Amino acid sequence: MKIAQFFNDDTGQLSSMRLIFILWGVGVFGVWGAVSIMTKTLSAIPIGAVEIMGMCLASKVVQSFAEK
């Protein structure tokens, strides 16, 4: 499977929800990893970031049910 195919839904259209979820996840974990490396301690991920990631995931689940 190619990376570009991952961002397409079942009908072949680009899925913005998948893109948002991937970008948010990469951003959160990228910043968390950089902060942890720079401070040489295992930093906590802010609860607000976890809540937003949960909202992105929940909206993707609701969207998938709404499309059917």
GIRA-V99689 format. One record per residue. RES is the residue in one small letter. PSI is psi in whole degrees, 0 to 359 (999 if undefined). OMEGA is omega in whole degrees, 0 to 359 (999 if undefined). Layout:
res = (RES/RES)
psi = (PSI/PSI)
omega = (OMEGA/OMEGA)
This chain:
res = (m/k/i/a/q/f/f/n/d/d/t/g/q/l/s/s/m/r/l/i/f/i/l/w/g/v/g/v/f/g/v/w/g/a/v/s/i/m/t/k/t/l/s/a/i/p/i/g/a/v/e/i/m/g/m/c/l/a/s/k/v/v/q/s/f/a/e/k)
psi = (132/156/318/327/331/328/3/142/190/333/359/358/151/138/109/330/320/318/315/315/316/314/318/315/314/319/312/309/331/313/317/315/318/317/318/321/317/324/351/32/159/102/154/141/127/142/329/321/320/321/317/320/320/321/321/316/317/321/327/319/315/319/319/324/326/332/338/999)
omega = (178/179/182/179/180/183/176/177/184/181/180/179/176/182/180/179/178/179/180/181/180/180/179/180/179/179/181/183/176/179/179/179/180/179/180/180/183/181/181/173/177/183/176/174/182/182/178/178/178/179/179/178/176/177/177/180/180/179/176/179/180/180/182/177/181/181/183/999)
